[in-house]
Amino acid sequence: MEIEWQKSKIQKDLLKYAKSNRVIAKRMKSIQSAKNFCDLELPSNGRAHFLEGRYAGLFSIDLEKGKRLICQPLGNELQKMEEGLYKKETITALKILEISDHYKK
């Protein structure tokens, strides 16, 4: 899966953490080797899931300890369904917008 980055700082930080953190390194490898969104839905690959509320139209991928990558779906043949969600198999690339702990209270 092709990865784009909202900001180069996010890319730099995440790749730095991946060097010393096996979970993050595994997650990045899972994203890079995924064919499409469906490959990332398994818990072992990040439990990718669509978001609601202020993050509607985006999805997240679990990192560790409540942290998640907030991603924008991309792809050459990206298709939306009537419900406003994207067809999972058409998401073949993503843009990482932020690292979030949006469930933390």
Biopython code that builds the backbone (N, CA, C, O; Angstrom):
import numpy as np
from Bio.PDB.StructureBuilder import StructureBuilder

atoms = [
    (1, "MET", "N", (0.856, -1.171, 0.000)),
    (1, "MET", "CA", (0.000, 0.000, 0.000)),
    (1, "MET", "C", (0.902, 1.234, 0.000)),
    (1, "MET", "O", (1.886, 1.312, 0.736)),
    (2, "GLU", "N", (0.545, 2.167, -0.827)),
    (2, "GLU", "CA", (1.309, 3.413, -0.904)),
    (2, "GLU", "C", (0.956, 4.297, 0.294)),
    (2, "GLU", "O", (-0.210, 4.417, 0.668)),
    (3, "ILE", "N", (1.971, 4.906, 0.884)),
    (3, "ILE", "CA", (1.772, 5.774, 2.048)),
    (3, "ILE", "C", (2.200, 7.192, 1.695)),
    (3, "ILE", "O", (3.300, 7.416, 1.190)),
    (4, "GLU", "N", (1.316, 8.142, 1.967)),
    (4, "GLU", "CA", (1.660, 9.560, 1.881)),
    (4, "GLU", "C", (1.606, 10.117, 3.299)),
    (4, "GLU", "O", (1.001, 9.517, 4.187)),
    (5, "TRP", "N", (2.228, 11.245, 3.501)),
    (5, "TRP", "CA", (2.313, 11.847, 4.830)),
    (5, "TRP", "C", (1.802, 13.278, 4.790)),
    (5, "TRP", "O", (2.167, 14.048, 3.903)),
    (6, "GLN", "N", (0.956, 13.633, 5.752)),
    (6, "GLN", "CA", (0.454, 15.009, 5.863)),
    (6, "GLN", "C", (1.612, 15.968, 6.141)),
    (6, "GLN", "O", (1.701, 17.049, 5.560)),
    (7, "LYS", "N", (2.494, 15.542, 7.043)),
    (7, "LYS", "CA", (3.640, 16.368, 7.435)),
    (7, "LYS", "C", (4.874, 15.481, 7.523)),
    (7, "LYS", "O", (4.790, 14.339, 7.976)),
    (8, "SER", "N", (5.999, 15.992, 7.101)),
    (8, "SER", "CA", (7.233, 15.208, 7.157)),
    (8, "SER", "C", (7.638, 14.908, 8.600)),
    (8, "SER", "O", (8.315, 13.909, 8.846)),
    (9, "LYS", "N", (7.243, 15.742, 9.551)),
    (9, "LYS", "CA", (7.563, 15.507, 10.964)),
    (9, "LYS", "C", (6.905, 14.227, 11.467)),
    (9, "LYS", "O", (7.508, 13.483, 12.241)),
    (10, "ILE", "N", (5.675, 13.964, 11.034)),
    (10, "ILE", "CA", (4.987, 12.732, 11.437)),
    (10, "ILE", "C", (5.763, 11.528, 10.908)),
    (10, "ILE", "O", (5.992, 10.564, 11.638)),
    (11, "GLN", "N", (6.161, 11.583, 9.656)),
    (11, "GLN", "CA", (6.925, 10.492, 9.056)),
    (11, "GLN", "C", (8.236, 10.277, 9.811)),
    (11, "GLN", "O", (8.582, 9.147, 10.155)),
    (12, "LYS", "N", (8.950, 11.348, 10.063)),
    (12, "LYS", "CA", (10.240, 11.269, 10.755)),
    (12, "LYS", "C", (10.071, 10.664, 12.148)),
    (12, "LYS", "O", (10.824, 9.768, 12.530)),
    (13, "ASP", "N", (9.088, 11.147, 12.908)),
    (13, "ASP", "CA", (8.855, 10.646, 14.264)),
    (13, "ASP", "C", (8.464, 9.172, 14.259)),
    (13, "ASP", "O", (8.993, 8.385, 15.044)),
    (14, "LEU", "N", (7.540, 8.798, 13.377)),
    (14, "LEU", "CA", (7.055, 7.426, 13.349)),
    (14, "LEU", "C", (8.156, 6.453, 12.944)),
    (14, "LEU", "O", (8.283, 5.382, 13.537)),
    (15, "LEU", "N", (8.938, 6.807, 11.957)),
    (15, "LEU", "CA", (10.026, 5.934, 11.530)),
    (15, "LEU", "C", (11.115, 5.840, 12.595)),
    (15, "LEU", "O", (11.766, 4.804, 12.725)),
    (16, "LYS", "N", (11.315, 6.906, 13.353)),
    (16, "LYS", "CA", (12.270, 6.875, 14.465)),
    (16, "LYS", "C", (11.783, 5.911, 15.547)),
    (16, "LYS", "O", (12.557, 5.097, 16.052)),
    (17, "TYR", "N", (10.488, 6.004, 15.905)),
    (17, "TYR", "CA", (9.920, 5.105, 16.909)),
    (17, "TYR", "C", (9.973, 3.657, 16.440)),
    (17, "TYR", "O", (10.192, 2.752, 17.247)),
    (18, "ALA", "N", (9.776, 3.431, 15.152)),
    (18, "ALA", "CA", (9.764, 2.068, 14.611)),
    (18, "ALA", "C", (11.120, 1.384, 14.774)),
    (18, "ALA", "O", (11.188, 0.157, 14.854)),
    (19, "LYS", "N", (12.191, 2.162, 14.825)),
    (19, "LYS", "CA", (13.522, 1.579, 14.989)),
    (19, "LYS", "C", (13.703, 0.930, 16.354)),
    (19, "LYS", "O", (14.473, -0.020, 16.491)),
    (20, "SER", "N", (13.002, 1.434, 17.364)),
    (20, "SER", "CA", (13.179, 0.909, 18.719)),
    (20, "SER", "C", (11.915, 0.258, 19.283)),
    (20, "SER", "O", (11.905, -0.154, 20.443)),
    (21, "ASN", "N", (10.858, 0.160, 18.487)),
    (21, "ASN", "CA", (9.594, -0.387, 18.972)),
    (21, "ASN", "C", (9.091, -1.424, 17.977)),
    (21, "ASN", "O", (8.711, -1.095, 16.853)),
    (22, "ARG", "N", (9.094, -2.696, 18.413)),
    (22, "ARG", "CA", (8.711, -3.796, 17.516)),
    (22, "ARG", "C", (7.278, -3.688, 17.023)),
    (22, "ARG", "O", (6.995, -4.010, 15.869)),
    (23, "VAL", "N", (6.359, -3.234, 17.890)),
    (23, "VAL", "CA", (4.946, -3.140, 17.511)),
    (23, "VAL", "C", (4.767, -2.123, 16.381)),
    (23, "VAL", "O", (4.086, -2.399, 15.394)),
    (24, "ILE", "N", (5.371, -0.966, 16.527)),
    (24, "ILE", "CA", (5.244, 0.073, 15.500)),
    (24, "ILE", "C", (5.944, -0.367, 14.211)),
    (24, "ILE", "O", (5.438, -0.120, 13.116)),
    (25, "ALA", "N", (7.095, -1.011, 14.337)),
    (25, "ALA", "CA", (7.800, -1.510, 13.149)),
    (25, "ALA", "C", (6.938, -2.529, 12.408)),
    (25, "ALA", "O", (6.852, -2.498, 11.180)),
    (26, "LYS", "N", (6.304, -3.427, 13.150)),
    (26, "LYS", "CA", (5.420, -4.437, 12.547)),
    (26, "LYS", "C", (4.224, -3.775, 11.866)),
    (26, "LYS", "O", (3.818, -4.183, 10.778)),
    (27, "ARG", "N", (3.671, -2.766, 12.501)),
    (27, "ARG", "CA", (2.515, -2.073, 11.932)),
    (27, "ARG", "C", (2.875, -1.389, 10.621)),
    (27, "ARG", "O", (2.120, -1.465, 9.652)),
    (28, "MET", "N", (4.015, -0.726, 10.586)),
    (28, "MET", "CA", (4.440, -0.051, 9.362)),
    (28, "MET", "C", (4.690, -1.068, 8.244)),
    (28, "MET", "O", (4.363, -0.818, 7.084)),
    (29, "LYS", "N", (5.265, -2.203, 8.600)),
    (29, "LYS", "CA", (5.495, -3.257, 7.610)),
    (29, "LYS", "C", (4.166, -3.804, 7.093)),
    (29, "LYS", "O", (4.032, -4.087, 5.902)),
    (30, "SER", "N", (3.179, -3.955, 7.989)),
    (30, "SER", "CA", (1.844, -4.427, 7.584)),
    (30, "SER", "C", (1.199, -3.465, 6.596)),
    (30, "SER", "O", (0.608, -3.890, 5.603)),
    (31, "ILE", "N", (1.315, -2.169, 6.869)),
    (31, "ILE", "CA", (0.722, -1.162, 5.977)),
    (31, "ILE", "C", (1.402, -1.207, 4.611)),
    (31, "ILE", "O", (0.732, -1.199, 3.578)),
    (32, "GLN", "N", (2.719, -1.252, 4.609)),
    (32, "GLN", "CA", (3.458, -1.243, 3.345)),
    (32, "GLN", "C", (3.159, -2.469, 2.489)),
    (32, "GLN", "O", (3.124, -2.373, 1.262)),
    (33, "SER", "N", (2.943, -3.618, 3.125)),
    (33, "SER", "CA", (2.715, -4.845, 2.357)),
    (33, "SER", "C", (1.237, -5.108, 2.054)),
    (33, "SER", "O", (0.921, -6.039, 1.312)),
    (34, "ALA", "N", (0.333, -4.311, 2.611)),
    (34, "ALA", "CA", (-1.103, -4.509, 2.374)),
    (34, "ALA", "C", (-1.458, -4.181, 0.925)),
    (34, "ALA", "O", (-0.937, -3.232, 0.339)),
    (35, "LYS", "N", (-2.356, -4.988, 0.365)),
    (35, "LYS", "CA", (-2.858, -4.720, -0.988)),
    (35, "LYS", "C", (-3.918, -3.627, -0.941)),
    (35, "LYS", "O", (-3.974, -2.759, -1.812)),
    (36, "ASN", "N", (-4.764, -3.683, 0.098)),
    (36, "ASN", "CA", (-5.827, -2.688, 0.266)),
    (36, "ASN", "C", (-6.271, -2.657, 1.728)),
    (36, "ASN", "O", (-5.711, -3.362, 2.568)),
    (37, "PHE", "N", (-7.273, -1.844, 2.022)),
    (37, "PHE", "CA", (-7.790, -1.649, 3.378)),
    (37, "PHE", "C", (-8.145, -2.971, 4.053)),
    (37, "PHE", "O", (-7.895, -3.144, 5.246)),
    (38, "CYS", "N", (-8.724, -3.901, 3.301)),
    (38, "CYS", "CA", (-9.172, -5.179, 3.867)),
    (38, "CYS", "C", (-8.034, -5.914, 4.573)),
    (38, "CYS", "O", (-8.260, -6.565, 5.593)),
    (39, "ASP", "N", (-6.827, -5.818, 4.047)),
    (39, "ASP", "CA", (-5.669, -6.484, 4.656)),
    (39, "ASP", "C", (-5.307, -5.898, 6.015)),
    (39, "ASP", "O", (-4.612, -6.547, 6.797)),
    (40, "LEU", "N", (-5.760, -4.695, 6.309)),
    (40, "LEU", "CA", (-5.408, -4.027, 7.568)),
    (40, "LEU", "C", (-6.479, -4.178, 8.650)),
    (40, "LEU", "O", (-6.306, -3.673, 9.759)),
    (41, "GLU", "N", (-7.584, -4.867, 8.342)),
    (41, "GLU", "CA", (-8.662, -5.005, 9.317)),
    (41, "GLU", "C", (-8.363, -6.023, 10.411)),
    (41, "GLU", "O", (-8.920, -5.930, 11.504)),
    (42, "LEU", "N", (-7.506, -6.981, 10.140)),
    (42, "LEU", "CA", (-7.165, -7.980, 11.151)),
    (42, "LEU", "C", (-6.492, -7.311, 12.347)),
    (42, "LEU", "O", (-5.704, -6.382, 12.170)),
    (43, "PRO", "N", (-6.795, -7.773, 13.566)),
    (43, "PRO", "CA", (-6.145, -7.183, 14.744)),
    (43, "PRO", "C", (-4.614, -7.215, 14.659)),
    (43, "PRO", "O", (-3.947, -6.280, 15.104)),
    (44, "SER", "N", (-4.065, -8.280, 14.096)),
    (44, "SER", "CA", (-2.606, -8.384, 13.997)),
    (44, "SER", "C", (-2.008, -7.394, 12.993)),
    (44, "SER", "O", (-0.800, -7.156, 12.998)),
    (45, "ASN", "N", (-2.850, -6.822, 12.138)),
    (45, "ASN", "CA", (-2.372, -5.853, 11.144)),
    (45, "ASN", "C", (-2.809, -4.427, 11.432)),
    (45, "ASN", "O", (-2.583, -3.540, 10.609)),
    (46, "GLY", "N", (-3.429, -4.188, 12.579)),
    (46, "GLY", "CA", (-3.756, -2.818, 12.954)),
    (46, "GLY", "C", (-5.214, -2.511, 13.182)),
    (46, "GLY", "O", (-5.561, -1.400, 13.581)),
    (47, "ARG", "N", (-6.088, -3.498, 12.931)),
    (47, "ARG", "CA", (-7.523, -3.323, 13.199)),
    (47, "ARG", "C", (-8.051, -2.025, 12.583)),
    (47, "ARG", "O", (-8.713, -1.232, 13.253)),
    (48, "ALA", "N", (-7.752, -1.821, 11.308)),
    (48, "ALA", "CA", (-8.209, -0.608, 10.615)),
    (48, "ALA", "C", (-9.726, -0.528, 10.658)),
    (48, "ALA", "O", (-10.418, -1.519, 10.429)),
    (49, "HIS", "N", (-10.230, 0.653, 10.953)),
    (49, "HIS", "CA", (-11.684, 0.848, 11.003)),
    (49, "HIS", "C", (-12.020, 2.306, 10.709)),
    (49, "HIS", "O", (-11.256, 3.222, 11.013)),
    (50, "PHE", "N", (-13.200, 2.484, 10.101)),
    (50, "PHE", "CA", (-13.669, 3.826, 9.765)),
    (50, "PHE", "C", (-14.072, 4.575, 11.030)),
    (50, "PHE", "O", (-14.479, 3.965, 12.019)),
    (51, "LEU", "N", (-13.958, 5.873, 10.992)),
    (51, "LEU", "CA", (-14.246, 6.719, 12.145)),
    (51, "LEU", "C", (-15.505, 7.543, 11.915)),
    (51, "LEU", "O", (-15.994, 7.663, 10.792)),
    (52, "GLU", "N", (-16.013, 8.103, 12.998)),
    (52, "GLU", "CA", (-17.216, 8.934, 12.951)),
    (52, "GLU", "C", (-16.914, 10.281, 13.601)),
    (52, "GLU", "O", (-15.790, 10.537, 14.034)),
    (53, "GLY", "N", (-17.926, 11.134, 13.663)),
    (53, "GLY", "CA", (-17.778, 12.433, 14.329)),
    (53, "GLY", "C", (-16.823, 13.335, 13.585)),
    (53, "GLY", "O", (-16.886, 13.451, 12.362)),
    (54, "ARG", "N", (-15.933, 13.975, 14.330)),
    (54, "ARG", "CA", (-15.019, 14.929, 13.684)),
    (54, "ARG", "C", (-14.030, 14.247, 12.737)),
    (54, "ARG", "O", (-13.388, 14.908, 11.921)),
    (55, "TYR", "N", (-13.913, 12.932, 12.848)),
    (55, "TYR", "CA", (-13.031, 12.166, 11.977)),
    (55, "TYR", "C", (-13.795, 11.415, 10.885)),
    (55, "TYR", "O", (-13.236, 10.518, 10.253)),
    (56, "ALA", "N", (-15.048, 11.761, 10.657)),
    (56, "ALA", "CA", (-15.864, 11.082, 9.641)),
    (56, "ALA", "C", (-15.178, 11.155, 8.276)),
    (56, "ALA", "O", (-14.638, 12.193, 7.893)),
    (57, "GLY", "N", (-15.207, 10.047, 7.558)),
    (57, "GLY", "CA", (-14.567, 9.970, 6.250)),
    (57, "GLY", "C", (-13.126, 9.497, 6.322)),
    (57, "GLY", "O", (-12.499, 9.255, 5.291)),
    (58, "LEU", "N", (-12.595, 9.365, 7.536)),
    (58, "LEU", "CA", (-11.229, 8.905, 7.749)),
    (58, "LEU", "C", (-11.270, 7.532, 8.409)),
    (58, "LEU", "O", (-12.340, 7.047, 8.777)),
    (59, "PHE", "N", (-10.111, 6.910, 8.557)),
    (59, "PHE", "CA", (-10.035, 5.658, 9.305)),
    (59, "PHE", "C", (-8.797, 5.676, 10.180)),
    (59, "PHE", "O", (-7.886, 6.481, 9.987)),
    (60, "SER", "N", (-8.785, 4.763, 11.155)),
    (60, "SER", "CA", (-7.617, 4.694, 12.026)),
    (60, "SER", "C", (-7.023, 3.297, 11.990)),
    (60, "SER", "O", (-7.699, 2.314, 11.686)),
    (61, "ILE", "N", (-5.743, 3.240, 12.308)),
    (61, "ILE", "CA", (-5.002, 1.991, 12.427)),
    (61, "ILE", "C", (-4.341, 2.018, 13.794)),
    (61, "ILE", "O", (-3.635, 2.969, 14.130)),
    (62, "ASP", "N", (-4.571, 0.974, 14.585)),
    (62, "ASP", "CA", (-4.007, 0.907, 15.929)),
    (62, "ASP", "C", (-2.485, 0.827, 15.884)),
    (62, "ASP", "O", (-1.909, 0.122, 15.055)),
    (63, "LEU", "N", (-1.847, 1.562, 16.787)),
    (63, "LEU", "CA", (-0.409, 1.446, 16.978)),
    (63, "LEU", "C", (-0.161, 0.661, 18.260)),
    (63, "LEU", "O", (0.039, -0.553, 18.221)),
    (64, "GLU", "N", (-0.175, 1.351, 19.390)),
    (64, "GLU", "CA", (0.011, 0.710, 20.695)),
    (64, "GLU", "C", (-0.454, 1.651, 21.794)),
    (64, "GLU", "O", (-0.481, 2.868, 21.614)),
    (65, "LYS", "N", (-0.815, 1.085, 22.916)),
    (65, "LYS", "CA", (-1.191, 1.851, 24.113)),
    (65, "LYS", "C", (-2.169, 2.983, 23.812)),
    (65, "LYS", "O", (-2.007, 4.098, 24.308)),
    (66, "GLY", "N", (-3.196, 2.690, 22.989)),
    (66, "GLY", "CA", (-4.226, 3.674, 22.688)),
    (66, "GLY", "C", (-3.899, 4.639, 21.568)),
    (66, "GLY", "O", (-4.759, 5.405, 21.136)),
    (67, "LYS", "N", (-2.673, 4.610, 21.097)),
    (67, "LYS", "CA", (-2.302, 5.509, 20.001)),
    (67, "LYS", "C", (-2.723, 4.898, 18.666)),
    (67, "LYS", "O", (-2.644, 3.688, 18.458)),
    (68, "ARG", "N", (-3.175, 5.783, 17.764)),
    (68, "ARG", "CA", (-3.654, 5.350, 16.461)),
    (68, "ARG", "C", (-3.172, 6.307, 15.376)),
    (68, "ARG", "O", (-2.954, 7.496, 15.611)),
    (69, "LEU", "N", (-3.016, 5.749, 14.190)),
    (69, "LEU", "CA", (-2.751, 6.573, 13.017)),
    (69, "LEU", "C", (-4.095, 6.994, 12.443)),
    (69, "LEU", "O", (-4.952, 6.145, 12.197)),
    (70, "ILE", "N", (-4.289, 8.266, 12.229)),
    (70, "ILE", "CA", (-5.492, 8.765, 11.571)),
    (70, "ILE", "C", (-5.131, 8.929, 10.096)),
    (70, "ILE", "O", (-4.191, 9.641, 9.745)),
    (71, "CYS", "N", (-5.903, 8.252, 9.243)),
    (71, "CYS", "CA", (-5.555, 8.167, 7.829)),
    (71, "CYS", "C", (-6.693, 8.596, 6.920)),
    (71, "CYS", "O", (-7.869, 8.393, 7.220)),
    (72, "GLN", "N", (-6.319, 9.181, 5.824)),
    (72, "GLN", "CA", (-7.264, 9.542, 4.765)),
    (72, "GLN", "C", (-7.178, 8.464, 3.691)),
    (72, "GLN", "O", (-6.084, 8.145, 3.228)),
    (73, "PRO", "N", (-8.319, 7.896, 3.287)),
    (73, "PRO", "CA", (-8.299, 6.885, 2.226)),
    (73, "PRO", "C", (-7.894, 7.493, 0.882)),
    (73, "PRO", "O", (-8.330, 8.588, 0.527)),
    (74, "LEU", "N", (-7.057, 6.768, 0.146)),
    (74, "LEU", "CA", (-6.642, 7.176, -1.193)),
    (74, "LEU", "C", (-6.659, 5.950, -2.106)),
    (74, "LEU", "O", (-6.716, 4.814, -1.634)),
    (75, "GLY", "N", (-6.608, 6.185, -3.377)),
    (75, "GLY", "CA", (-6.546, 5.096, -4.354)),
    (75, "GLY", "C", (-6.960, 5.597, -5.718)),
    (75, "GLY", "O", (-7.760, 6.526, -5.832)),
    (76, "ASN", "N", (-6.418, 4.986, -6.751)),
    (76, "ASN", "CA", (-6.732, 5.407, -8.119)),
    (76, "ASN", "C", (-8.192, 5.179, -8.479)),
    (76, "ASN", "O", (-8.754, 5.919, -9.286)),
    (77, "GLU", "N", (-8.806, 4.170, -7.895)),
    (77, "GLU", "CA", (-10.195, 3.843, -8.209)),
    (77, "GLU", "C", (-11.069, 3.914, -6.960)),
    (77, "GLU", "O", (-11.999, 3.124, -6.801)),
    (78, "LEU", "N", (-10.774, 4.846, -6.091)),
    (78, "LEU", "CA", (-11.498, 5.004, -4.833)),
    (78, "LEU", "C", (-12.987, 5.221, -5.097)),
    (78, "LEU", "O", (-13.370, 6.090, -5.881)),
    (79, "GLN", "N", (-13.825, 4.414, -4.427)),
    (79, "GLN", "CA", (-15.276, 4.503, -4.617)),
    (79, "GLN", "C", (-15.972, 4.667, -3.281)),
    (79, "GLN", "O", (-15.646, 3.989, -2.306)),
    (80, "LYS", "N", (-16.940, 5.579, -3.250)),
    (80, "LYS", "CA", (-17.767, 5.771, -2.053)),
    (80, "LYS", "C", (-19.072, 5.012, -2.217)),
    (80, "LYS", "O", (-19.603, 4.892, -3.321)),
    (81, "MET", "N", (-19.581, 4.503, -1.102)),
    (81, "MET", "CA", (-20.886, 3.858, -1.099)),
    (81, "MET", "C", (-21.927, 4.892, -0.697)),
    (81, "MET", "O", (-21.581, 6.014, -0.329)),
    (82, "GLU", "N", (-23.183, 4.522, -0.766)),
    (82, "GLU", "CA", (-24.267, 5.448, -0.437)),
    (82, "GLU", "C", (-24.179, 5.963, 0.997)),
    (82, "GLU", "O", (-24.548, 7.107, 1.266)),
    (83, "GLU", "N", (-23.698, 5.136, 1.914)),
    (83, "GLU", "CA", (-23.609, 5.529, 3.326)),
    (83, "GLU", "C", (-22.500, 6.543, 3.574)),
    (83, "GLU", "O", (-22.344, 7.033, 4.692)),
    (84, "GLY", "N", (-21.732, 6.858, 2.543)),
    (84, "GLY", "CA", (-20.648, 7.819, 2.695)),
    (84, "GLY", "C", (-19.309, 7.174, 2.994)),
    (84, "GLY", "O", (-18.276, 7.842, 2.949)),
    (85, "LEU", "N", (-19.311, 5.870, 3.303)),
    (85, "LEU", "CA", (-18.062, 5.155, 3.534)),
    (85, "LEU", "C", (-17.478, 4.717, 2.199)),
    (85, "LEU", "O", (-18.181, 4.648, 1.191)),
    (86, "TYR", "N", (-16.208, 4.428, 2.207)),
    (86, "TYR", "CA", (-15.544, 3.982, 0.991)),
    (86, "TYR", "C", (-15.628, 2.468, 0.872)),
    (86, "TYR", "O", (-15.672, 1.762, 1.880)),
    (87, "LYS", "N", (-15.650, 1.969, -0.365)),
    (87, "LYS", "CA", (-15.540, 0.532, -0.592)),
    (87, "LYS", "C", (-14.131, 0.141, -0.168)),
    (87, "LYS", "O", (-13.145, 0.662, -0.689)),
    (88, "LYS", "N", (-14.053, -0.779, 0.780)),
    (88, "LYS", "CA", (-12.762, -1.116, 1.387)),
    (88, "LYS", "C", (-11.716, -1.569, 0.373)),
    (88, "LYS", "O", (-10.545, -1.198, 0.462)),
    (89, "GLU", "N", (-12.156, -2.375, -0.589)),
    (89, "GLU", "CA", (-11.184, -2.911, -1.547)),
    (89, "GLU", "C", (-10.655, -1.859, -2.520)),
    (89, "GLU", "O", (-9.683, -2.115, -3.231)),
    (90, "THR", "N", (-11.275, -0.681, -2.563)),
    (90, "THR", "CA", (-10.784, 0.384, -3.453)),
    (90, "THR", "C", (-9.782, 1.308, -2.762)),
    (90, "THR", "O", (-9.192, 2.180, -3.401)),
    (91, "ILE", "N", (-9.593, 1.115, -1.451)),
    (91, "ILE", "CA", (-8.605, 1.916, -0.709)),
    (91, "ILE", "C", (-7.259, 1.214, -0.847)),
    (91, "ILE", "O", (-6.974, 0.259, -0.124)),
    (92, "THR", "N", (-6.443, 1.684, -1.766)),
    (92, "THR", "CA", (-5.163, 1.047, -2.061)),
    (92, "THR", "C", (-3.965, 1.916, -1.676)),
    (92, "THR", "O", (-2.814, 1.547, -1.910)),
    (93, "ALA", "N", (-4.252, 3.059, -1.089)),
    (93, "ALA", "CA", (-3.209, 3.971, -0.610)),
    (93, "ALA", "C", (-3.812, 4.786, 0.528)),
    (93, "ALA", "O", (-5.031, 4.834, 0.694)),
    (94, "LEU", "N", (-2.961, 5.414, 1.293)),
    (94, "LEU", "CA", (-3.456, 6.229, 2.402)),
    (94, "LEU", "C", (-2.531, 7.397, 2.655)),
    (94, "LEU", "O", (-1.356, 7.384, 2.286)),
    (95, "LYS", "N", (-3.091, 8.408, 3.294)),
    (95, "LYS", "CA", (-2.295, 9.549, 3.749)),
    (95, "LYS", "C", (-2.405, 9.570, 5.265)),
    (95, "LYS", "O", (-3.506, 9.653, 5.809)),
    (96, "ILE", "N", (-1.272, 9.496, 5.947)),
    (96, "ILE", "CA", (-1.259, 9.556, 7.405)),
    (96, "ILE", "C", (-1.326, 11.026, 7.806)),
    (96, "ILE", "O", (-0.430, 11.814, 7.505)),
    (97, "LEU", "N", (-2.417, 11.373, 8.494)),
    (97, "LEU", "CA", (-2.662, 12.763, 8.872)),
    (97, "LEU", "C", (-2.099, 13.103, 10.243)),
    (97, "LEU", "O", (-1.570, 14.194, 10.457)),
    (98, "GLU", "N", (-2.218, 12.154, 11.173)),
    (98, "GLU", "CA", (-1.744, 12.424, 12.540)),
    (98, "GLU", "C", (-1.633, 11.139, 13.333)),
    (98, "GLU", "O", (-2.182, 10.103, 12.958)),
    (99, "ILE", "N", (-0.913, 11.227, 14.434)),
    (99, "ILE", "CA", (-0.891, 10.175, 15.442)),
    (99, "ILE", "C", (-1.775, 10.684, 16.560)),
    (99, "ILE", "O", (-1.553, 11.775, 17.086)),
    (100, "SER", "N", (-2.782, 9.896, 16.927)),
    (100, "SER", "CA", (-3.789, 10.385, 17.865)),
    (100, "SER", "C", (-4.000, 9.416, 19.015)),
    (100, "SER", "O", (-3.785, 8.211, 18.893)),
    (101, "ASP", "N", (-4.419, 9.969, 20.110)),
    (101, "ASP", "CA", (-4.904, 9.195, 21.250)),
    (101, "ASP", "C", (-6.311, 9.725, 21.521)),
    (101, "ASP", "O", (-6.624, 10.133, 22.639)),
    (102, "HIS", "N", (-7.165, 9.714, 20.477)),
    (102, "HIS", "CA", (-8.453, 10.405, 20.522)),
    (102, "HIS", "C", (-9.485, 9.775, 21.446)),
    (102, "HIS", "O", (-10.539, 10.370, 21.674)),
    (103, "TYR", "N", (-9.213, 8.580, 21.988)),
    (103, "TYR", "CA", (-10.151, 7.986, 22.944)),
    (103, "TYR", "C", (-9.744, 8.278, 24.385)),
    (103, "TYR", "O", (-10.493, 7.983, 25.316)),
    (104, "LYS", "N", (-8.563, 8.856, 24.569)),
    (104, "LYS", "CA", (-8.070, 9.171, 25.915)),
    (104, "LYS", "C", (-8.951, 10.244, 26.539)),
    (104, "LYS", "O", (-9.304, 11.229, 25.891)),
    (105, "LYS", "N", (-9.293, 10.044, 27.782)),
    (105, "LYS", "CA", (-10.160, 11.009, 28.479)),
    (105, "LYS", "C", (-9.364, 11.864, 29.418)),
    (105, "LYS", "O", (-9.924, 12.731, 30.089)),
]
sb = StructureBuilder()
sb.init_structure("model")
sb.init_model(0)
sb.init_chain("A")
sb.init_seg("    ")
for serial, (resi, resn, name, xyz) in enumerate(atoms, 1):
    if name == "N":
        sb.init_residue(resn, " ", resi, " ")
    sb.init_atom(name, np.array(xyz, "f"), 0.0, 1.0, " ", f" {name:<3s}", serial, name[0])
structure = sb.get_structure()
